[in-house]
Amino acid sequence: MIERTVYAIDQLSKTVGHAFSWCALILVIGTCYEVFVRYVLNDPTSWAFDLSYLMYGALFFMAGAYTLSRNGHVRADMFYRLWPDRAQAAVELALYAVFFFPGIVALVVAGWGYGSEAMRIREVSVNSPAGMPIWPMKLLIPVGGALMMLQGLAEVLRCVLCLRDGHWPPRLHDVEELEKQLLEAAARGQDGSKVAS
């Protein structure tokens, strides 16, 4: 039952993360277009700056749970990684209770007030004459926080499973760092070079 709950939450985070990853492509295309028209045609757009921070903001808020589900957030783990799995799980469980959940609850509550007020007044950007609506992006603050809270629950359940079984349960893997793939290939000797023994 616990494993199925963790898997379901991970799948939700994956789906949302993949959907909002398209913001990166839109951001790149918009920025390239702006650079072209600004420096080649000498005719800058009035919307490029707004587009860039709206797309980056949406990607940032909505990919947080996905990143957490892949254990991809930055951490200083020079000592942590040397500990046994059960010790890691116990420390993580305490840190989730003391820091993560209070911070995320504060983000959701404050974000809801911030986003609902922006929606109520139909807030638009004041950074350019295009007047792009920014209230939808501000509503993503509590939504992204709620997804982080849900993924935090999955991480707590992972800690419980680790404490029970003595090892970390597997995570979904849909993307791997190229560096990791190259190191694994080199270790297997698939790159044509000899691996030192």
TITORSE-328725 format. One line per 4 residues: number of its first residue (from 1); their letters; for each residue x, y, z of N, C-alpha, C, O. Coordinates in nm, 4 decimals. Last residue first. Example, Ala and Ser with C-alpha at 12.3 -4.5 7.8 and 13.67 -1.06 7.14 Angstrom:
2
2> SA> 1.2850,-0.2250,0.7080,1.3670,-0.1060,0.7140,1.2900,0.0030,0.7870,1.3409,0.1138,0.8039 ~ 1.3190,-0.5690,0.7800,1.2300,-0.4500,0.7800,1.3200,-0.3300,0.7800,1.4236,-0.3319,0.8465
This chain:
197
197> SAVK> 4.2217,-0.1460,-1.3722,4.1727,-0.2389,-1.2691,4.2429,-0.2175,-1.1377,4.2141,-0.2869,-1.0403 ~ 4.0979,0.0906,-1.6042,4.2038,0.0493,-1.5112,4.1473,-0.0408,-1.4040,4.0390,-0.0160,-1.3509 ~ 3.9597,0.0036,-1.9083,3.9313,0.0507,-1.7735,4.0396,-0.0007,-1.6807,4.0698,-0.1201,-1.6784 ~ 4.0378,0.1137,-2.2310,4.0566,0.0140,-2.1263,4.0295,0.0774,-1.9904,4.0713,0.1898,-1.9625
193> SGDQ> 3.7908,0.2321,-2.4634,3.9128,0.2487,-2.3831,3.9198,0.1400,-2.2772,3.8180,0.0821,-2.2392 ~ 3.5489,0.1872,-2.5807,3.6674,0.1535,-2.6567,3.7951,0.1696,-2.5785,3.9000,0.1242,-2.6240 ~ 3.3321,0.2238,-2.4235,3.3719,0.3398,-2.5020,3.5003,0.3141,-2.5816,3.5550,0.4058,-2.6427 ~ 3.2749,0.0108,-2.2632,3.2022,0.0209,-2.3896,3.2460,0.1388,-2.4759,3.2012,0.1519,-2.5898
189> GRAA> 3.3622,-0.0513,-2.0092,3.4563,-0.0624,-2.1196,3.3918,-0.0506,-2.2555,3.4482,-0.0974,-2.3544 ~ 3.2165,-0.0059,-1.7893,3.1899,-0.1331,-1.8562,3.2845,-0.1544,-1.9742,3.2872,-0.2625,-2.0329 ~ 3.3069,0.2466,-1.7294,3.3323,0.1394,-1.6324,3.3098,0.0021,-1.6951,3.3760,-0.0949,-1.6584 ~ 3.2062,0.3863,-1.9468,3.3514,0.3733,-1.9324,3.3854,0.2602,-1.8364,3.4814,0.1863,-1.8585
185> AELL> 2.9342,0.3721,-1.8882,2.9842,0.3106,-2.0109,3.1348,0.2891,-2.0031,3.1856,0.1861,-2.0474 ~ 2.9309,0.5198,-1.6506,2.8906,0.3791,-1.6486,2.9404,0.3060,-1.7720,2.9841,0.1912,-1.7629 ~ 3.0134,0.7689,-1.7495,3.0943,0.7007,-1.6486,3.0599,0.5520,-1.6415,3.1489,0.4680,-1.6278 ~ 2.8013,0.8257,-1.9255,2.9374,0.8117,-1.9771,3.0271,0.7385,-1.8786,3.1082,0.6550,-1.9188
181> QKEL> 2.5864,0.8447,-1.7454,2.5844,0.7434,-1.8512,2.7248,0.7191,-1.9059,2.7631,0.6046,-1.9300 ~ 2.6687,1.0645,-1.5931,2.6508,0.9343,-1.5288,2.6521,0.8221,-1.6320,2.7117,0.7168,-1.6092 ~ 2.6652,1.2649,-1.7904,2.7902,1.2322,-1.7225,2.7823,1.0943,-1.6575,2.8771,1.0162,-1.6653 ~ 2.3959,1.2823,-1.8505,2.4872,1.2290,-1.9511,2.6189,1.1875,-1.8877,2.6777,1.0866,-1.9264
177> EEVD> 2.1572,1.1799,-1.6111,2.2611,1.2752,-1.6481,2.3559,1.2095,-1.7483,2.3920,1.0930,-1.7319 ~ 1.8450,1.0512,-1.7184,1.9735,1.0312,-1.6514,2.0708,1.1384,-1.6987,2.0657,1.1817,-1.8139 ~ 1.5024,1.0112,-1.6756,1.6088,1.0946,-1.7304,1.7344,1.0662,-1.6500,1.7298,1.0582,-1.5272 ~ 1.3441,0.8368,-1.5456,1.3092,0.8649,-1.6839,1.4154,0.9479,-1.7532,1.4187,0.9547,-1.8761
173> HLRP> 1.2926,0.6399,-1.2863,1.4051,0.6972,-1.3613,1.3617,0.7149,-1.5055,1.3449,0.6172,-1.5785 ~ 1.1564,0.6344,-0.9637,1.1331,0.6327,-1.1076,1.2535,0.6964,-1.1755,1.3087,0.7951,-1.1269 ~ 1.3487,0.4632,-0.7102,1.2809,0.5821,-0.7631,1.2536,0.5604,-0.9110,1.3189,0.4787,-0.9759 ~ 1.3294,0.1984,-0.4647,1.3706,0.2553,-0.5944,1.2873,0.3772,-0.6317,1.1722,0.3918,-0.5905
169> PWHG> 1.3901,0.2588,-0.1126,1.3107,0.2025,-0.2222,1.3511,0.2675,-0.3543,1.4017,0.3797,-0.3552 ~ 1.6895,0.2061,0.0683,1.5997,0.3008,0.0036,1.5194,0.2311,-0.1051,1.5747,0.1525,-0.1819 ~ 1.6893,-0.0336,0.3389,1.7451,0.0225,0.2147,1.6410,0.1129,0.1505,1.5210,0.0989,0.1743 ~ 1.5551,-0.1279,0.5599,1.7007,-0.1155,0.5684,1.7670,-0.0650,0.4417,1.8896,-0.0543,0.4369
165> DRLC> 1.2805,-0.1451,0.5904,1.3482,-0.2471,0.5093,1.5000,-0.2402,0.5150,1.5673,-0.3367,0.4788 ~ 1.2039,0.0663,0.7678,1.1486,-0.0681,0.7826,1.2354,-0.1753,0.7148,1.2609,-0.2813,0.7719 ~ 1.3431,0.2859,0.6736,1.3601,0.2467,0.8140,1.3108,0.1035,0.8364,1.3692,0.0287,0.9149 ~ 1.2396,0.2880,0.4127,1.3823,0.2652,0.4349,1.4102,0.2223,0.5784,1.4914,0.1329,0.6022
161> LVCR> 0.9711,0.3483,0.4625,1.0072,0.2210,0.3972,1.1540,0.1873,0.4195,1.1887,0.0715,0.4425 ~ 1.0059,0.6042,0.5717,0.9448,0.4975,0.6528,0.9795,0.3611,0.5939,1.0135,0.2686,0.6676 ~ 1.1096,0.7377,0.3483,1.1905,0.7260,0.4703,1.1377,0.6134,0.5588,1.2156,0.5360,0.6144 ~ 0.8869,0.7222,0.1807,1.0126,0.6566,0.1411,1.1035,0.6361,0.2620,1.1663,0.5312,0.2768
157> LVEA> 0.7148,0.8856,0.3244,0.6829,0.7428,0.3128,0.8042,0.6630,0.2674,0.8232,0.5491,0.3101 ~ 0.8494,1.1253,0.2757,0.8364,1.0759,0.4137,0.8045,0.9270,0.4122,0.8612,0.8506,0.4904 ~ 0.8088,1.1406,0.0007,0.9455,1.1272,0.0521,0.9451,1.0793,0.1971,1.0314,1.0009,0.2367 ~ 0.5325,1.1736,-0.0106,0.5933,1.0540,-0.0710,0.7350,1.0321,-0.0189,0.7765,0.9183,0.0031
153> LGQL> 0.5197,1.4236,0.1135,0.4556,1.3086,0.1769,0.5128,1.1788,0.1210,0.5388,1.0848,0.1961 ~ 0.6464,1.5724,-0.0851,0.7102,1.5592,0.0460,0.6508,1.4435,0.1249,0.7229,1.3728,0.1953 ~ 0.4511,1.5644,-0.2789,0.5741,1.4890,-0.3027,0.6533,1.4732,-0.1737,0.7204,1.3717,-0.1544 ~ 0.2682,1.7343,-0.1483,0.2305,1.5972,-0.1800,0.3540,1.5109,-0.2049,0.3613,1.3975,-0.1576
149> MMLA> 0.4202,1.9682,-0.1412,0.3753,1.9077,-0.0164,0.3373,1.7609,-0.0382,0.3702,1.6746,0.0432 ~ 0.4483,2.0181,-0.4134,0.5684,1.9907,-0.3331,0.5297,1.9229,-0.2018,0.5980,1.8312,-0.1563 ~ 0.1821,2.0718,-0.4729,0.2467,1.9550,-0.5341,0.3740,1.9177,-0.4589,0.4043,1.7995,-0.4424 ~ 0.1533,2.3066,-0.3238,0.0724,2.1897,-0.2894,0.1315,2.0624,-0.3499,0.1313,1.9572,-0.2860
145> GGVP> 0.3346,2.4730,-0.4621,0.3580,2.4390,-0.3218,0.2799,2.3168,-0.2788,0.3318,2.2320,-0.2062 ~ 0.2035,2.4909,-0.7092,0.3359,2.4279,-0.7018,0.3708,2.3880,-0.5595,0.4294,2.2821,-0.5372 ~ -0.0233,2.6285,-0.6133,-0.0377,2.4982,-0.6794,0.0952,2.4222,-0.6744,0.0988,2.3041,-0.6397 ~ 0.0753,2.8701,-0.5110,0.0165,2.7721,-0.4198,-0.0001,2.6341,-0.4823,0.0079,2.5332,-0.4123
141> ILLK> 0.1920,2.9599,-0.7685,0.2684,2.9526,-0.6429,0.2033,2.8548,-0.5453,0.2712,2.7628,-0.4997 ~ 0.0154,2.9880,-0.9751,0.0964,2.8664,-0.9733,0.1754,2.8519,-0.8431,0.2210,2.7422,-0.8110 ~ -0.0862,3.2387,-0.9537,-0.1682,3.1296,-0.8991,-0.0916,2.9971,-0.8967,-0.1295,2.9047,-0.8247 ~ 0.1032,3.3771,-1.0953,0.1019,3.3926,-0.9500,0.0148,3.2867,-0.8833,0.0396,3.2492,-0.7687
137> MPWI> 0.0316,3.3069,-1.3548,0.1592,3.2602,-1.3016,0.1631,3.2720,-1.1502,0.2201,3.1860,-1.0831 ~ -0.2148,3.4392,-1.3795,-0.2105,3.2918,-1.3837,-0.0796,3.2363,-1.3266,-0.0787,3.1333,-1.2592 ~ -0.1382,3.7154,-1.3527,-0.2094,3.6498,-1.2435,-0.2113,3.4978,-1.2571,-0.2095,3.4298,-1.1544 ~ -0.0293,3.8445,-1.5624,0.0619,3.7645,-1.4807,-0.0091,3.6936,-1.3664,0.0539,3.6194,-1.2910
133> PMGA> -0.0931,3.9378,-1.8933,-0.1512,3.8969,-1.7646,-0.0535,3.8085,-1.6871,-0.0017,3.7101,-1.7401 ~ 0.1051,4.1993,-2.0359,0.0710,4.0564,-2.0309,0.0100,4.0209,-1.8952,0.0570,4.0695,-1.7923 ~ 0.1565,4.4606,-2.1402,0.0555,4.4353,-2.0374,0.0102,4.2908,-2.0306,-0.1092,4.2629,-2.0206 ~ 0.3296,4.5771,-2.3193,0.2406,4.4709,-2.3694,0.1299,4.4394,-2.2688,0.0214,4.3963,-2.3078
129> PSNV> 0.5111,4.7522,-2.2089,0.3835,4.8074,-2.2559,0.2858,4.7016,-2.3050,0.1695,4.7331,-2.3303 ~ 0.6459,4.6024,-1.9099,0.6499,4.6309,-2.0525,0.5146,4.6863,-2.0952,0.4150,4.6688,-2.0250 ~ 0.6074,4.5708,-1.6405,0.7451,4.5795,-1.6887,0.7555,4.6089,-1.8379,0.8647,4.6376,-1.8870 ~ 0.3700,4.5192,-1.5331,0.4016,4.6615,-1.5465,0.5414,4.6814,-1.6031,0.5893,4.7943,-1.6131
125> SVER> 0.1368,4.2674,-1.6201,0.2753,4.3092,-1.5996,0.2902,4.4598,-1.6186,0.2307,4.5190,-1.7086 ~ -0.1767,4.2529,-1.4432,-0.0952,4.2448,-1.5645,0.0442,4.2974,-1.5325,0.0657,4.3633,-1.4307 ~ -0.4340,4.1009,-1.2526,-0.3057,4.1711,-1.2580,-0.2332,4.1460,-1.3896,-0.2289,4.0339,-1.4402 ~ -0.7103,4.0860,-1.1737,-0.6641,4.0540,-1.3096,-0.5320,4.1260,-1.3395,-0.5199,4.2006,-1.4366
121> IRMA> -0.7841,4.1038,-0.9145,-0.7668,4.2316,-0.9850,-0.7204,4.2121,-1.1294,-0.6939,4.3095,-1.1998 ~ -0.8010,3.8288,-0.8578,-0.9153,3.9166,-0.8321,-0.9044,4.0475,-0.9097,-1.0033,4.0964,-0.9642 ~ -0.5433,3.7367,-0.9085,-0.6533,3.6936,-0.9941,-0.7731,3.7877,-0.9788,-0.8386,3.8216,-1.0774 ~ -0.4046,3.8586,-0.6994,-0.3665,3.8893,-0.8379,-0.4775,3.8495,-0.9344,-0.5034,3.9204,-1.0316
117> ESGY> -0.5332,3.7323,-0.4866,-0.5454,3.8776,-0.5015,-0.5092,3.9195,-0.6437,-0.5751,4.0056,-0.7020 ~ -0.4500,3.4714,-0.5296,-0.5930,3.5025,-0.5393,-0.6161,3.6530,-0.5520,-0.7086,3.6960,-0.6209 ~ -0.1683,3.4918,-0.4913,-0.2249,3.4535,-0.6209,-0.3708,3.4898,-0.6346,-0.4128,3.5349,-0.7412 ~ -0.1493,3.5711,-0.2201,-0.0828,3.6475,-0.3252,-0.1479,3.6202,-0.4613,-0.1786,3.7128,-0.5365
113> GWGA> -0.2863,3.3664,-0.0886,-0.3271,3.5054,-0.0728,-0.2738,3.5930,-0.1854,-0.3450,3.6781,-0.2387 ~ -0.1322,3.1467,-0.1765,-0.2738,3.1537,-0.2082,-0.3253,3.2975,-0.1948,-0.3997,3.3447,-0.2807 ~ 0.1189,3.2033,-0.0683,0.1016,3.2022,-0.2135,-0.0439,3.2103,-0.2546,-0.0768,3.2728,-0.3554 ~ 0.0698,3.1684,0.2033,0.1050,3.3026,0.1537,0.0832,3.3111,0.0028,0.0354,3.4124,-0.0482
109> VVLA> 0.0075,2.8892,0.1937,-0.0843,2.9870,0.2533,-0.0556,3.1272,0.1994,-0.1470,3.1967,0.1550 ~ 0.2339,2.7770,0.0653,0.0991,2.7573,0.0103,0.0033,2.8634,0.0634,-0.0737,2.9213,-0.0133 ~ 0.4447,2.8601,0.2353,0.4446,2.8969,0.0938,0.3042,2.8849,0.0345,0.2604,2.9736,-0.0388 ~ 0.3718,2.7360,0.4764,0.3795,2.8826,0.4701,0.3758,2.9308,0.3253,0.3111,3.0312,0.2952
105> VIGP> 0.4000,2.4704,0.3932,0.2677,2.5192,0.4352,0.2651,2.6721,0.4297,0.1674,2.7310,0.3836 ~ 0.6757,2.4699,0.3473,0.5848,2.4512,0.2343,0.4438,2.4973,0.2701,0.3753,2.5567,0.1869 ~ 0.7754,2.5057,0.6095,0.8078,2.6001,0.5020,0.7118,2.5906,0.3849,0.6711,2.6926,0.3293 ~ 0.6731,2.2789,0.7461,0.6353,2.4159,0.7873,0.6629,2.5202,0.6781,0.5831,2.6116,0.6573
101> FFFV> 0.7974,2.0707,0.5822,0.6527,2.0905,0.5857,0.6108,2.2275,0.6397,0.5196,2.2882,0.5835 ~ 1.0875,2.1201,0.6223,1.0201,2.1142,0.4928,0.8718,2.1477,0.5020,0.8250,2.2417,0.4377 ~ 1.1604,2.1266,0.9062,1.1841,2.2361,0.8120,1.0942,2.2339,0.6886,1.0321,2.3347,0.6547 ~ 1.0639,1.9091,1.0632,1.1030,2.0360,1.1266,1.1111,2.1522,1.0276,1.0727,2.2643,1.0609
97> AYLA> 0.9994,1.6973,0.8885,0.9030,1.7410,0.9907,0.9360,1.8811,1.0428,0.8459,1.9623,1.0639 ~ 1.2298,1.6746,0.7331,1.1007,1.7004,0.6683,1.0007,1.7560,0.7691,0.9266,1.8498,0.7394 ~ 1.4144,1.6146,0.9347,1.4261,1.7408,0.8610,1.2976,1.7754,0.7856,1.2610,1.8925,0.7757 ~ 1.3297,1.3582,1.0161,1.3296,1.4699,1.1109,1.3341,1.6049,1.0382,1.2644,1.6986,1.0771
93> LEVA> 1.3713,1.2188,0.7758,1.2380,1.2233,0.8364,1.2272,1.3405,0.9341,1.1277,1.4129,0.9345 ~ 1.6479,1.2441,0.7456,1.5564,1.3064,0.6491,1.4165,1.3206,0.7067,1.3512,1.4233,0.6880 ~ 1.7349,1.0912,0.9636,1.7667,1.2345,0.9577,1.6722,1.3046,0.8612,1.6216,1.4127,0.8914 ~ 1.6343,0.8383,0.8901,1.5942,0.8990,1.0173,1.6196,1.0496,1.0163,1.5359,1.1270,1.0628
89> AQAR> 1.7648,0.7935,0.6444,1.6184,0.8028,0.6493,1.5712,0.8704,0.7773,1.4783,0.9511,0.7741 ~ 2.0338,0.7790,0.7267,1.9902,0.8813,0.6318,1.8398,0.9021,0.6409,1.7927,1.0157,0.6447 ~ 2.0164,0.5508,0.8867,2.0523,0.6789,0.9487,2.0116,0.7942,0.8581,1.9607,0.8957,0.9057 ~ 1.9544,0.3599,0.6908,1.8583,0.3864,0.7988,1.8887,0.5189,0.8693,1.7966,0.5913,0.9073
85> DPWL> 2.1867,0.3615,0.5260,2.0566,0.4048,0.4746,1.9574,0.4388,0.5860,1.8842,0.5372,0.5754 ~ 2.4814,0.4978,0.6899,2.3951,0.3864,0.6488,2.2567,0.4392,0.6086,2.2152,0.5469,0.6514 ~ 2.6681,0.7762,0.5471,2.5919,0.7119,0.6531,2.5161,0.5904,0.6002,2.4895,0.5806,0.4804 ~ 2.7764,0.9067,0.3353,2.8579,0.8022,0.3966,2.7835,0.7252,0.5054,2.8303,0.6208,0.5508
81> RYFM> 2.6041,1.1082,0.2665,2.6142,0.9946,0.1748,2.6983,0.8802,0.2313,2.6920,0.7682,0.1805 ~ 2.6464,1.2974,0.4771,2.5213,1.2223,0.4661,2.5367,1.0969,0.3806,2.4877,0.9903,0.4181 ~ 2.8788,1.4338,0.4203,2.8765,1.3380,0.5311,2.7581,1.2422,0.5175,2.7695,1.1224,0.5433 ~ 2.8164,1.5740,0.1877,2.9491,1.5127,0.1987,2.9573,1.4141,0.3144,3.0355,1.3193,0.3079
77> DARV> 2.5848,1.6995,0.0888,2.5765,1.5635,0.1415,2.7125,1.4954,0.1564,2.7236,1.3739,0.1399 ~ 2.4037,1.9563,0.0549,2.5421,1.9373,0.0978,2.5479,1.8013,0.1655,2.5196,1.7889,0.2846 ~ 2.1963,1.9545,-0.2369,2.2151,1.9354,-0.0931,2.3640,1.9208,-0.0654,2.4405,1.8782,-0.1518 ~ 1.9589,2.0366,-0.4801,2.0961,2.0517,-0.4315,2.0988,2.0305,-0.2812,2.0144,2.0822,-0.2080
73> HGNR> 1.7280,1.7877,-0.5948,1.7566,1.9186,-0.5366,1.8972,1.9205,-0.4786,1.9481,1.8179,-0.4335 ~ 1.6711,1.5327,-0.6876,1.7577,1.6173,-0.7665,1.7863,1.7541,-0.7090,1.8622,1.8305,-0.7686 ~ 1.5095,1.3123,-0.6404,1.6180,1.3416,-0.5468,1.7207,1.4345,-0.6123,1.8414,1.4173,-0.5950 ~ 1.2890,1.2957,-0.7936,1.4104,1.2353,-0.8494,1.5319,1.2564,-0.7597,1.6441,1.2227,-0.7977
69> SLTY> 1.1064,1.4402,-0.6510,1.0791,1.2972,-0.6704,1.2004,1.2242,-0.7261,1.2134,1.1032,-0.7077 ~ 1.2130,1.6961,-0.6750,1.2171,1.6295,-0.5453,1.1947,1.4793,-0.5604,1.2574,1.3999,-0.4902 ~ 1.1474,1.7432,-0.9425,1.2879,1.7382,-0.9024,1.3036,1.6686,-0.7675,1.3971,1.5910,-0.7480 ~ 0.8676,1.7447,-0.9203,0.9344,1.6473,-1.0065,1.0807,1.6312,-0.9657,1.1313,1.5194,-0.9557
65> AGAM> 0.8330,1.9669,-0.7569,0.7931,1.8348,-0.7070,0.8582,1.7254,-0.7893,0.9000,1.6235,-0.7344 ~ 0.9317,2.1721,-0.9306,0.9926,2.1458,-0.8000,0.9595,2.0082,-0.7461,1.0476,1.9391,-0.6949 ~ 0.8055,2.2457,-1.1582,0.8996,2.1343,-1.1699,0.9642,2.0993,-1.0362,1.0439,2.0057,-1.0294 ~ 0.6505,2.4659,-1.1033,0.5820,2.3414,-1.1334,0.6761,2.2225,-1.1509,0.6296,2.1087,-1.1578
61> FFLA> 0.8252,2.6803,-1.0499,0.7270,2.6377,-0.9506,0.6720,2.4992,-0.9780,0.6492,2.4224,-0.8845 ~ 0.9876,2.6890,-1.2858,1.0465,2.6798,-1.1525,0.9459,2.6249,-1.0515,0.9778,2.5331,-0.9760 ~ 0.8014,2.7232,-1.4947,0.8883,2.6052,-1.4911,0.9444,2.5831,-1.3507,0.9481,2.4698,-1.3026 ~ 0.6948,2.9725,-1.4235,0.6080,2.8545,-1.4318,0.6906,2.7272,-1.4233,0.6536,2.6336,-1.3524
57> GYML> 0.9295,3.1317,-1.4413,0.8562,3.1186,-1.3150,0.7668,2.9963,-1.3137,0.7626,2.9236,-1.2145 ~ 0.9917,3.1077,-1.7127,1.0852,3.0581,-1.6121,1.0155,3.0385,-1.4779,1.0400,2.9396,-1.4088 ~ 0.7620,3.2255,-1.8246,0.7956,3.0859,-1.8552,0.8915,3.0281,-1.7512,0.8754,2.9144,-1.7069 ~ 0.7748,3.4857,-1.7121,0.6561,3.4014,-1.6940,0.6878,3.2540,-1.7184,0.6453,3.1677,-1.6417
53> YSLD> 1.0218,3.5824,-1.7961,1.0033,3.5547,-1.6535,0.8766,3.4767,-1.6263,0.8700,3.4063,-1.5255 ~ 0.9808,3.5811,-2.0799,1.0921,3.5082,-2.0182,1.0670,3.4827,-1.8705,1.0890,3.3710,-1.8236 ~ 0.7571,3.7426,-2.1244,0.7521,3.6007,-2.1592,0.8605,3.5228,-2.0870,0.8367,3.4122,-2.0385 ~ 0.8600,3.9918,-2.0441,0.7496,3.9295,-1.9706,0.7423,3.7792,-1.9977,0.7239,3.6991,-1.9060
49> FAWS> 1.0534,4.0269,-2.2455,1.0936,4.0206,-2.1046,0.9855,3.9531,-2.0217,1.0150,3.8672,-1.9386 ~ 0.8950,4.0287,-2.4835,0.9965,3.9251,-2.4602,1.0366,3.9133,-2.3133,1.0522,3.8025,-2.2620 ~ 0.7157,4.2277,-2.5556,0.6674,4.1198,-2.4710,0.7747,4.0197,-2.4291,0.7474,3.9330,-2.3461 ~ 0.7899,4.4057,-2.7424,0.7483,4.4628,-2.6140,0.7118,4.3542,-2.5134,0.6803,4.3847,-2.3983
45> TPDN> 1.0907,4.3523,-2.9385,0.9512,4.3260,-2.9021,0.9191,4.3919,-2.7690,1.0085,4.4290,-2.6930 ~ 1.2999,4.5649,-3.1447,1.2734,4.4789,-3.0284,1.1245,4.4642,-2.9995,1.0440,4.5515,-3.0317 ~ 1.4394,4.5948,-3.4158,1.2969,4.6144,-3.3865,1.2584,4.5268,-3.2668,1.1914,4.4251,-3.2846 ~ 1.6721,4.5369,-3.5647,1.6642,4.6602,-3.4860,1.5183,4.6970,-3.4534,1.4788,4.8133,-3.4620
41> LVYR> 1.7218,4.2990,-3.6855,1.6213,4.3850,-3.7481,1.6055,4.5199,-3.6777,1.5334,4.6071,-3.7261 ~ 1.9312,4.2091,-3.5177,1.9428,4.2000,-3.6630,1.8464,4.2970,-3.7310,1.8848,4.3688,-3.8233 ~ 1.8651,4.2655,-3.2518,1.9995,4.2963,-3.2994,2.0163,4.2871,-3.4507,2.1059,4.3502,-3.5067 ~ 1.5836,4.2110,-3.2230,1.6463,4.3262,-3.1580,1.7776,4.3642,-3.2258,1.8003,4.4817,-3.2545
37> VFVE> 1.5288,3.9779,-3.3621,1.4621,4.1022,-3.4041,1.5261,4.2257,-3.3410,1.5230,4.3338,-3.3999 ~ 1.7095,3.7987,-3.2249,1.7140,3.8202,-3.3697,1.6511,3.9541,-3.4082,1.7128,4.0341,-3.4784 ~ 1.6287,3.8139,-2.9584,1.7664,3.8500,-2.9938,1.7760,3.8804,-3.1434,1.8423,3.9760,-3.1839 ~ 1.3628,3.7188,-2.9852,1.3888,3.8546,-2.9373,1.5296,3.9002,-2.9742,1.5478,4.0141,-3.0172
33> YCTG> 1.4105,3.4555,-3.0692,1.3366,3.5484,-3.1551,1.3656,3.6929,-3.1156,1.3897,3.7782,-3.2010 ~ 1.5394,3.3574,-2.8419,1.6101,3.3618,-2.9709,1.5423,3.4580,-3.0677,1.6090,3.5327,-3.1393 ~ 1.3283,3.3808,-2.6555,1.4520,3.4568,-2.6358,1.5308,3.4677,-2.7669,1.5829,3.5744,-2.7994 ~ 1.1369,3.2045,-2.7634,1.1060,3.3462,-2.7436,1.2300,3.4316,-2.7297,1.2372,3.5415,-2.7848
29> IVLI> 1.2815,2.9618,-2.7530,1.2344,3.0153,-2.8820,1.2048,3.1647,-2.8698,1.2437,3.2428,-2.9566 ~ 1.3249,2.9397,-2.4744,1.4384,2.9460,-2.5673,1.3958,3.0071,-2.7005,1.4649,3.0933,-2.7549 ~ 1.0583,2.9299,-2.3777,1.1511,3.0328,-2.3317,1.2678,3.0499,-2.4283,1.3054,3.1626,-2.4607 ~ 0.9662,2.6977,-2.4995,0.9014,2.8253,-2.5321,0.9934,2.9416,-2.4936,1.0050,3.0394,-2.5674
25> LACW> 1.1360,2.5163,-2.3669,1.1437,2.5313,-2.5125,1.0811,2.6638,-2.5565,1.1368,2.7339,-2.6410 ~ 1.0488,2.5495,-2.1027,1.1888,2.5766,-2.1365,1.2045,2.5975,-2.2868,1.2781,2.6864,-2.3297 ~ 0.7877,2.4644,-2.1072,0.8132,2.6073,-2.0845,0.9562,2.6436,-2.1219,0.9826,2.7549,-2.1674 ~ 0.7973,2.1939,-2.1153,0.7829,2.2633,-2.2433,0.8019,2.4143,-2.2283,0.8292,2.4837,-2.3263
21> SFAH> 0.7860,2.1168,-1.8572,0.9198,2.1271,-1.9156,0.9147,2.1948,-2.0524,1.0155,2.2471,-2.1000 ~ 0.5259,2.0786,-1.7846,0.5788,2.2140,-1.7714,0.7212,2.2276,-1.8232,0.7726,2.3391,-1.8323 ~ 0.5045,1.8017,-1.8378,0.4169,1.8978,-1.9057,0.4762,2.0385,-1.9006,0.4766,2.1094,-2.0012 ~ 0.6947,1.6926,-1.6623,0.7130,1.6792,-1.8072,0.6276,1.7798,-1.8834,0.6728,1.8370,-1.9825
17> GVTK> 0.5772,1.7637,-1.4142,0.7109,1.8102,-1.4511,0.7356,1.8030,-1.6001,0.7911,1.8960,-1.6587 ~ 0.3341,1.6217,-1.4276,0.3329,1.7682,-1.4200,0.4687,1.8250,-1.4622,0.4749,1.9227,-1.5369 ~ 0.4372,1.3576,-1.4403,0.3472,1.4086,-1.5429,0.3466,1.5614,-1.5449,0.3574,1.6228,-1.6511 ~ 0.5901,1.3404,-1.2020,0.6526,1.3208,-1.3337,0.5667,1.3821,-1.4438,0.6186,1.4514,-1.5314
13> SLQD> 0.3941,1.3720,-1.0080,0.5028,1.4705,-1.0178,0.5719,1.4624,-1.1529,0.6079,1.5645,-1.2114 ~ 0.2464,1.1378,-1.0626,0.1835,1.2700,-1.0755,0.2902,1.3778,-1.0919,0.2790,1.4644,-1.1787 ~ 0.4394,0.9443,-1.0008,0.3856,0.9531,-1.1381,0.3190,1.0885,-1.1617,0.3338,1.1472,-1.2689 ~ 0.4746,0.9891,-0.7271,0.5869,1.0080,-0.8193,0.5380,1.0234,-0.9633,0.5896,1.1061,-1.0385
9> IAYV> 0.2201,0.9116,-0.6403,0.2626,1.0518,-0.6236,0.3798,1.0823,-0.7165,0.3844,1.1889,-0.7778 ~ 0.2308,0.6388,-0.7082,0.1272,0.7257,-0.7649,0.1668,0.8725,-0.7546,0.1489,0.9489,-0.8496 ~ 0.4484,0.5477,-0.5498,0.4538,0.5378,-0.6968,0.3526,0.6325,-0.7620,0.3850,0.6991,-0.8603 ~ 0.3466,0.5909,-0.2925,0.4688,0.6602,-0.3355,0.4768,0.6621,-0.4881,0.5079,0.7650,-0.5482
5> TREI> 0.1296,0.4119,-0.3045,0.1063,0.5550,-0.2809,0.2259,0.6364,-0.3279,0.2098,0.7384,-0.3950 ~ 0.2600,0.1684,-0.3377,0.1694,0.2155,-0.4424,0.1412,0.3653,-0.4278,0.1304,0.4367,-0.5274 ~ 0.3995,0.1515,-0.0941,0.4737,0.1567,-0.2196,0.3870,0.2104,-0.3335,0.4342,0.2885,-0.4162 ~ 0.1880,0.1295,0.0858,0.2761,0.2465,0.0921,0.3500,0.2623,-0.0403,0.3619,0.3731,-0.0926
1> M> 0.0818,-0.1199,0.0000,0.0000,0.0000,0.0000,0.0864,0.1266,0.0000,0.0610,0.2197,-0.0765
